[in-house]
Amino acid sequence: MRPPAVTFKLPETDERLTNTMQLAYCIASLRAPQPFDDPLTQNWLQTTGTDTNEQGRLILIATEMIRAFKRDGLEDAKAVAEVACLAPVLEKDDFRHLLKELYLGVEQPSLLDIHQLRGLAQSIQGVNQGYLDTDDLVKVLDVMADPEVMEASMNLLHLIWTS
């Protein structure tokens, strides 16, 4: 896992998170292989890195967000952006569920949702090694090759190919 590129204020144990990006930053920081220069981050990592309950809480929040996205059919731009930013820090099973939901949202051309296409592209770009199955990109490209979908998805296809 790559170290986070953007920093956020890290919460105290059991403290409420301010947004999804902060949650993603917390989980990414816990998984980052190299030490951070910032003493506050180092202190947080020492405290939270040994607190399995807090680590579990953060991961559970991310998992519950994916479940809520699926359960509640949240497909607006904000909801898709929220779950897509979690893609790089999700456990493999949770990532697979998210990928399936985004794929299903794009699969039906009559219900084409550009937000789901963007979320799918963002999720694929940030995926951890080994999380994609052999046929995942083939399925996505098959859907995107559909003439009804192609026009709306040309920009996103470009994003996938350049990542």
C-alpha positions, 0 to 999 in steps of 0.5 A, spaced: 500 500 500 502 506 498 502 512 503 497 517 503 498 523 498 494 528 502 494 528 510 488 529 515 487 530 522 487 523 525 482 522 530 483 520 538 481 513 539 473 512 538 472 519 536 467 521 531 470 521 524 469 528 520 468 525 513 470 519 508 476 521 506 479 522 513 477 514 514 480 512 508 487 516 510 486 513 517 486 506 514 491 507 509 496 510 514 495 504 518 497 500 512 503 504 510 510 501 510 514 507 511 514 511 517 511 518 517 515 524 519 510 528 522 510 526 530 503 527 531 502 521 526 507 517 529 504 518 536 497 516 533 500 510 529 503 508 535 497 508 539 492 506 534 497 501 531 497 497 537 489 498 539 486 492 535 479 495 537 480 501 534 483 498 528 477 494 527 472 500 528 475 503 522 475 497 518 468 496 520 465 503 518 468 502 511 465 496 511 458 498 513 459 504 508 459 499 502 453 495 505 449 501 506 451 503 499 449 497 496 443 496 501 440 503 500 441 504 492 445 510 493 447 512 486 448 519 486 454 523 485 456 524 492 455 517 494 459 514 489 465 519 490 464 517 498 465 509 496 470 510 491 475 513 495 475 507 500 476 502 494 484 503 495 483 501 503 478 496 503 479 489 504 478 484 498 471 482 499 469 489 501 472 491 494 469 486 490 462 487 493 463 495 491 466 493 484 460 489 483 455 494 485 458 499 481 459 494 475 451 493 475 450 500 475 453 501 469 451 494 466 444 497 464 445 502 458 437 504 459 439 506 466 446 509 465 449 513 470 455 517 469 457 517 476 457 510 477 462 510 471 466 515 474 466 511 481 468 504 477 474 508 474 476 511 480 475 504 484 479 500 478 485 506 478 486 505 486 485 498 487 490 494 491 494 488 487 491 482 487 484 485 488 481 484 481 480 478 478 482 476 471 475 477 467 473 484 471 476 489 466 473 484 460 466 485 463 467 492 464 470 493 457 464 489 454 459 494 457 463 500 455 463 497 448 456 497 448 454 503 443 449 506 448 454 506 453 460 508 449 458 515 447 457 517 455 463 513 457 469 515 452 472 519 457 472 514 463 475 509 458 481 514 457 482 514 464 482 507 465 487 506 459 492 511 462 492 509 469 
